[in-house]
Amino acid sequence: MKKSWSHEATKLFKGKIVERIGYLNEMECEAMDWQPTPFIEFTDGHSIIASSDDEGNEGGVFYT
């Protein structure tokens, strides 16, 4: 049986504390060949970056 992505993501992010929210800087965007893209960084040093698809072909957006 295929594991649920949302279940795995919940285990990974549950209880984390947000340190900062921002956009990738110019050097990071150039390295990934992306446009300015939002990220969330947690106090433990892990982060999540918005992507337009599962392959990471371009930056994406977060919706709230």
PDB file as gemmi writes it, atoms N, CA and C in Angstrom:
CRYST1    1.000    1.000    1.000  90.00  90.00  90.00 P 1                      
ATOM      1  N   MET A   1       0.836  -1.179   0.000  1.00  0.00           N  
ATOM      2  CA  MET A   1       0.000   0.000   0.000  1.00  0.00           C  
ATOM      3  C   MET A   1       0.885   1.249   0.000  1.00  0.00           C  
ATOM      4  N   LYS A   2       0.548   2.198  -0.835  1.00  0.00           N  
ATOM      5  CA  LYS A   2       1.281   3.450  -0.930  1.00  0.00           C  
ATOM      6  C   LYS A   2       0.995   4.314   0.297  1.00  0.00           C  
ATOM      7  N   LYS A   3       2.061   4.849   0.901  1.00  0.00           N  
ATOM      8  CA  LYS A   3       1.885   5.719   2.060  1.00  0.00           C  
ATOM      9  C   LYS A   3       1.290   7.054   1.627  1.00  0.00           C  
ATOM     10  N   SER A   4       0.490   7.619   2.499  1.00  0.00           N  
ATOM     11  CA  SER A   4      -0.136   8.903   2.235  1.00  0.00           C  
ATOM     12  C   SER A   4       0.873  10.026   2.430  1.00  0.00           C  
ATOM     13  N   TRP A   5       1.037  10.874   1.419  1.00  0.00           N  
ATOM     14  CA  TRP A   5       1.944  12.011   1.521  1.00  0.00           C  
ATOM     15  C   TRP A   5       1.540  12.916   2.678  1.00  0.00           C  
ATOM     16  N   SER A   6       0.264  13.169   2.822  1.00  0.00           N  
ATOM     17  CA  SER A   6      -0.179  14.088   3.875  1.00  0.00           C  
ATOM     18  C   SER A   6       0.108  13.518   5.259  1.00  0.00           C  
ATOM     19  N   HIS A   7       0.011  12.209   5.421  1.00  0.00           N  
ATOM     20  CA  HIS A   7       0.331  11.575   6.707  1.00  0.00           C  
ATOM     21  C   HIS A   7       1.814  11.748   7.024  1.00  0.00           C  
ATOM     22  N   GLU A   8       2.666  11.501   6.047  1.00  0.00           N  
ATOM     23  CA  GLU A   8       4.109  11.649   6.246  1.00  0.00           C  
ATOM     24  C   GLU A   8       4.479  13.108   6.512  1.00  0.00           C  
ATOM     25  N   ALA A   9       3.873  14.038   5.787  1.00  0.00           N  
ATOM     26  CA  ALA A   9       4.155  15.460   5.987  1.00  0.00           C  
ATOM     27  C   ALA A   9       3.693  15.907   7.371  1.00  0.00           C  
ATOM     28  N   THR A  10       2.566  15.395   7.819  1.00  0.00           N  
ATOM     29  CA  THR A  10       2.074  15.738   9.152  1.00  0.00           C  
ATOM     30  C   THR A  10       3.070  15.290  10.215  1.00  0.00           C  
ATOM     31  N   LYS A  11       3.577  14.069  10.104  1.00  0.00           N  
ATOM     32  CA  LYS A  11       4.574  13.585  11.061  1.00  0.00           C  
ATOM     33  C   LYS A  11       5.827  14.457  11.024  1.00  0.00           C  
ATOM     34  N   LEU A  12       6.242  14.878   9.839  1.00  0.00           N  
ATOM     35  CA  LEU A  12       7.456  15.670   9.680  1.00  0.00           C  
ATOM     36  C   LEU A  12       7.322  17.073  10.276  1.00  0.00           C  
ATOM     37  N   PHE A  13       6.190  17.731  10.098  1.00  0.00           N  
ATOM     38  CA  PHE A  13       6.037  19.128  10.483  1.00  0.00           C  
ATOM     39  C   PHE A  13       5.275  19.361  11.784  1.00  0.00           C  
ATOM     40  N   LYS A  14       4.601  18.377  12.308  1.00  0.00           N  
ATOM     41  CA  LYS A  14       3.811  18.555  13.530  1.00  0.00           C  
ATOM     42  C   LYS A  14       4.708  18.990  14.688  1.00  0.00           C  
ATOM     43  N   GLY A  15       4.311  20.052  15.346  1.00  0.00           N  
ATOM     44  CA  GLY A  15       5.029  20.541  16.514  1.00  0.00           C  
ATOM     45  C   GLY A  15       6.197  21.467  16.226  1.00  0.00           C  
ATOM     46  N   LYS A  16       6.547  21.651  14.969  1.00  0.00           N  
ATOM     47  CA  LYS A  16       7.652  22.547  14.634  1.00  0.00           C  
ATOM     48  C   LYS A  16       7.248  23.997  14.909  1.00  0.00           C  
ATOM     49  N   ILE A  17       8.244  24.818  15.173  1.00  0.00           N  
ATOM     50  CA  ILE A  17       8.013  26.231  15.445  1.00  0.00           C  
ATOM     51  C   ILE A  17       8.642  27.042  14.316  1.00  0.00           C  
ATOM     52  N   VAL A  18       7.860  27.955  13.763  1.00  0.00           N  
ATOM     53  CA  VAL A  18       8.319  28.787  12.658  1.00  0.00           C  
ATOM     54  C   VAL A  18       9.316  29.823  13.171  1.00  0.00           C  
ATOM     55  N   GLU A  19      10.488  29.877  12.523  1.00  0.00           N  
ATOM     56  CA  GLU A  19      11.512  30.868  12.835  1.00  0.00           C  
ATOM     57  C   GLU A  19      11.318  32.117  11.979  1.00  0.00           C  
ATOM     58  N   ARG A  20      11.125  31.892  10.670  1.00  0.00           N  
ATOM     59  CA  ARG A  20      10.917  33.027   9.766  1.00  0.00           C  
ATOM     60  C   ARG A  20      10.275  32.532   8.473  1.00  0.00           C  
ATOM     61  N   ILE A  21       9.660  33.485   7.784  1.00  0.00           N  
ATOM     62  CA  ILE A  21       9.023  33.249   6.493  1.00  0.00           C  
ATOM     63  C   ILE A  21       9.561  34.306   5.550  1.00  0.00           C  
ATOM     64  N   GLY A  22       9.924  33.919   4.346  1.00  0.00           N  
ATOM     65  CA  GLY A  22      10.459  34.894   3.407  1.00  0.00           C  
ATOM     66  C   GLY A  22      10.514  34.344   2.002  1.00  0.00           C  
ATOM     67  N   TYR A  23      11.355  34.977   1.199  1.00  0.00           N  
ATOM     68  CA  TYR A  23      11.566  34.556  -0.184  1.00  0.00           C  
ATOM     69  C   TYR A  23      13.024  34.137  -0.350  1.00  0.00           C  
ATOM     70  N   LEU A  24      13.271  33.189  -1.243  1.00  0.00           N  
ATOM     71  CA  LEU A  24      14.639  32.832  -1.573  1.00  0.00           C  
ATOM     72  C   LEU A  24      15.371  34.081  -2.042  1.00  0.00           C  
ATOM     73  N   ASN A  25      16.656  34.179  -1.710  1.00  0.00           N  
ATOM     74  CA  ASN A  25      17.418  35.342  -2.165  1.00  0.00           C  
ATOM     75  C   ASN A  25      17.841  35.155  -3.625  1.00  0.00           C  
ATOM     76  N   GLU A  26      18.432  36.173  -4.191  1.00  0.00           N  
ATOM     77  CA  GLU A  26      18.800  36.152  -5.614  1.00  0.00           C  
ATOM     78  C   GLU A  26      19.743  34.999  -5.948  1.00  0.00           C  
ATOM     79  N   MET A  27      20.734  34.754  -5.098  1.00  0.00           N  
ATOM     80  CA  MET A  27      21.695  33.680  -5.349  1.00  0.00           C  
ATOM     81  C   MET A  27      21.008  32.304  -5.293  1.00  0.00           C  
ATOM     82  N   GLU A  28      20.103  32.114  -4.344  1.00  0.00           N  
ATOM     83  CA  GLU A  28      19.378  30.847  -4.245  1.00  0.00           C  
ATOM     84  C   GLU A  28      18.487  30.633  -5.463  1.00  0.00           C  
ATOM     85  N   CYS A  29      17.820  31.696  -5.909  1.00  0.00           N  
ATOM     86  CA  CYS A  29      16.962  31.604  -7.099  1.00  0.00           C  
ATOM     87  C   CYS A  29      17.787  31.250  -8.334  1.00  0.00           C  
ATOM     88  N   GLU A  30      18.932  31.897  -8.490  1.00  0.00           N  
ATOM     89  CA  GLU A  30      19.797  31.604  -9.638  1.00  0.00           C  
ATOM     90  C   GLU A  30      20.288  30.159  -9.600  1.00  0.00           C  
ATOM     91  N   ALA A  31      20.655  29.674  -8.425  1.00  0.00           N  
ATOM     92  CA  ALA A  31      21.154  28.304  -8.296  1.00  0.00           C  
ATOM     93  C   ALA A  31      20.092  27.280  -8.678  1.00  0.00           C  
ATOM     94  N   MET A  32      18.831  27.594  -8.409  1.00  0.00           N  
ATOM     95  CA  MET A  32      17.738  26.670  -8.709  1.00  0.00           C  
ATOM     96  C   MET A  32      17.083  26.978 -10.049  1.00  0.00           C  
ATOM     97  N   ASP A  33      17.472  28.099 -10.681  1.00  0.00           N  
ATOM     98  CA  ASP A  33      16.854  28.585 -11.911  1.00  0.00           C  
ATOM     99  C   ASP A  33      15.358  28.811 -11.708  1.00  0.00           C  
ATOM    100  N   TRP A  34      15.036  29.441 -10.584  1.00  0.00           N  
ATOM    101  CA  TRP A  34      13.661  29.745 -10.215  1.00  0.00           C  
ATOM    102  C   TRP A  34      13.471  31.247 -10.084  1.00  0.00           C  
ATOM    103  N   GLN A  35      12.218  31.664 -10.108  1.00  0.00           N  
ATOM    104  CA  GLN A  35      11.831  33.025  -9.778  1.00  0.00           C  
ATOM    105  C   GLN A  35      11.787  33.142  -8.252  1.00  0.00           C  
ATOM    106  N   PRO A  36      11.665  34.351  -7.700  1.00  0.00           N  
ATOM    107  CA  PRO A  36      11.534  34.482  -6.248  1.00  0.00           C  
ATOM    108  C   PRO A  36      10.410  33.581  -5.714  1.00  0.00           C  
ATOM    109  N   THR A  37      10.743  32.809  -4.707  1.00  0.00           N  
ATOM    110  CA  THR A  37       9.858  31.758  -4.217  1.00  0.00           C  
ATOM    111  C   THR A  37       9.790  31.797  -2.687  1.00  0.00           C  
ATOM    112  N   PRO A  38       8.592  31.653  -2.115  1.00  0.00           N  
ATOM    113  CA  PRO A  38       8.477  31.707  -0.662  1.00  0.00           C  
ATOM    114  C   PRO A  38       8.977  30.438   0.026  1.00  0.00           C  
ATOM    115  N   PHE A  39       9.436  30.632   1.264  1.00  0.00           N  
ATOM    116  CA  PHE A  39       9.853  29.504   2.094  1.00  0.00           C  
ATOM    117  C   PHE A  39       9.413  29.762   3.528  1.00  0.00           C  
ATOM    118  N   ILE A  40       9.371  28.682   4.304  1.00  0.00           N  
ATOM    119  CA  ILE A  40       9.146  28.751   5.737  1.00  0.00           C  
ATOM    120  C   ILE A  40      10.315  28.029   6.385  1.00  0.00           C  
ATOM    121  N   GLU A  41      10.997  28.700   7.308  1.00  0.00           N  
ATOM    122  CA  GLU A  41      12.125  28.104   8.024  1.00  0.00           C  
ATOM    123  C   GLU A  41      11.716  27.877   9.480  1.00  0.00           C  
ATOM    124  N   PHE A  42      12.065  26.693  10.003  1.00  0.00           N  
ATOM    125  CA  PHE A  42      11.706  26.338  11.367  1.00  0.00           C  
ATOM    126  C   PHE A  42      12.894  26.508  12.308  1.00  0.00           C  
ATOM    127  N   THR A  43      12.624  26.548  13.603  1.00  0.00           N  
ATOM    128  CA  THR A  43      13.672  26.782  14.587  1.00  0.00           C  
ATOM    129  C   THR A  43      14.713  25.674  14.625  1.00  0.00           C  
ATOM    130  N   ASP A  44      14.388  24.485  14.130  1.00  0.00           N  
ATOM    131  CA  ASP A  44      15.365  23.384  14.128  1.00  0.00           C  
ATOM    132  C   ASP A  44      16.239  23.385  12.873  1.00  0.00           C  
ATOM    133  N   GLY A  45      16.091  24.429  12.021  1.00  0.00           N  
ATOM    134  CA  GLY A  45      16.915  24.552  10.821  1.00  0.00           C  
ATOM    135  C   GLY A  45      16.306  23.948   9.570  1.00  0.00           C  
ATOM    136  N   HIS A  46      15.264  23.133   9.699  1.00  0.00           N  
ATOM    137  CA  HIS A  46      14.591  22.593   8.514  1.00  0.00           C  
ATOM    138  C   HIS A  46      13.742  23.682   7.871  1.00  0.00           C  
ATOM    139  N   SER A  47      13.444  23.511   6.599  1.00  0.00           N  
ATOM    140  CA  SER A  47      12.607  24.485   5.909  1.00  0.00           C  
ATOM    141  C   SER A  47      11.761  23.789   4.860  1.00  0.00           C  
ATOM    142  N   ILE A  48      10.767  24.504   4.391  1.00  0.00           N  
ATOM    143  CA  ILE A  48       9.910  24.039   3.301  1.00  0.00           C  
ATOM    144  C   ILE A  48       9.844  25.166   2.285  1.00  0.00           C  
ATOM    145  N   ILE A  49       9.991  24.800   1.010  1.00  0.00           N  
ATOM    146  CA  ILE A  49       9.984  25.770  -0.080  1.00  0.00           C  
ATOM    147  C   ILE A  49       8.823  25.424  -1.009  1.00  0.00           C  
ATOM    148  N   ALA A  50       8.066  26.432  -1.398  1.00  0.00           N  
ATOM    149  CA  ALA A  50       6.946  26.205  -2.312  1.00  0.00           C  
ATOM    150  C   ALA A  50       7.474  25.818  -3.695  1.00  0.00           C  
ATOM    151  N   SER A  51       6.907  24.770  -4.280  1.00  0.00           N  
ATOM    152  CA  SER A  51       7.293  24.313  -5.613  1.00  0.00           C  
ATOM    153  C   SER A  51       6.047  24.157  -6.467  1.00  0.00           C  
ATOM    154  N   SER A  52       6.201  24.382  -7.759  1.00  0.00           N  
ATOM    155  CA  SER A  52       5.045  24.294  -8.651  1.00  0.00           C  
ATOM    156  C   SER A  52       4.650  22.855  -8.957  1.00  0.00           C  
ATOM    157  N   ASP A  53       5.570  21.901  -8.711  1.00  0.00           N  
ATOM    158  CA  ASP A  53       5.260  20.492  -8.964  1.00  0.00           C  
ATOM    159  C   ASP A  53       6.170  19.592  -8.136  1.00  0.00           C  
ATOM    160  N   ASP A  54       5.911  18.293  -8.166  1.00  0.00           N  
ATOM    161  CA  ASP A  54       6.684  17.326  -7.377  1.00  0.00           C  
ATOM    162  C   ASP A  54       8.127  17.192  -7.835  1.00  0.00           C  
ATOM    163  N   GLU A  55       8.433  17.620  -9.037  1.00  0.00           N  
ATOM    164  CA  GLU A  55       9.787  17.488  -9.578  1.00  0.00           C  
ATOM    165  C   GLU A  55      10.650  18.710  -9.294  1.00  0.00           C  
ATOM    166  N   GLY A  56      10.072  19.768  -8.732  1.00  0.00           N  
ATOM    167  CA  GLY A  56      10.840  20.969  -8.419  1.00  0.00           C  
ATOM    168  C   GLY A  56      11.263  21.756  -9.641  1.00  0.00           C  
ATOM    169  N   ASN A  57      10.398  21.783 -10.670  1.00  0.00           N  
ATOM    170  CA  ASN A  57      10.739  22.476 -11.905  1.00  0.00           C  
ATOM    171  C   ASN A  57      10.688  23.996 -11.800  1.00  0.00           C  
ATOM    172  N   GLU A  58       9.951  24.523 -10.846  1.00  0.00           N  
ATOM    173  CA  GLU A  58       9.837  25.974 -10.694  1.00  0.00           C  
ATOM    174  C   GLU A  58       9.283  26.241  -9.305  1.00  0.00           C  
ATOM    175  N   GLY A  59       9.545  27.444  -8.832  1.00  0.00           N  
ATOM    176  CA  GLY A  59       8.981  27.835  -7.551  1.00  0.00           C  
ATOM    177  C   GLY A  59       7.479  27.948  -7.639  1.00  0.00           C  
ATOM    178  N   GLY A  60       6.847  27.899  -6.519  1.00  0.00           N  
ATOM    179  CA  GLY A  60       5.390  27.966  -6.471  1.00  0.00           C  
ATOM    180  C   GLY A  60       4.931  28.971  -5.436  1.00  0.00           C  
ATOM    181  N   VAL A  61       3.732  28.756  -4.925  1.00  0.00           N  
ATOM    182  CA  VAL A  61       3.138  29.652  -3.941  1.00  0.00           C  
ATOM    183  C   VAL A  61       2.497  28.847  -2.828  1.00  0.00           C  
ATOM    184  N   PHE A  62       2.288  29.511  -1.687  1.00  0.00           N  
ATOM    185  CA  PHE A  62       1.487  28.961  -0.592  1.00  0.00           C  
ATOM    186  C   PHE A  62       0.148  29.679  -0.604  1.00  0.00           C  
ATOM    187  N   TYR A  63      -0.907  28.967  -0.344  1.00  0.00           N  
ATOM    188  CA  TYR A  63      -2.230  29.568  -0.195  1.00  0.00           C  
ATOM    189  C   TYR A  63      -2.665  29.412   1.238  1.00  0.00           C  
ATOM    190  N   THR A  64      -3.337  30.428   1.773  1.00  0.00           N  
ATOM    191  CA  THR A  64      -3.907  30.327   3.120  1.00  0.00           C  
ATOM    192  C   THR A  64      -5.367  30.649   3.087  1.00  0.00           C  
TER     193      THR A  64                                                      
END                                                                             
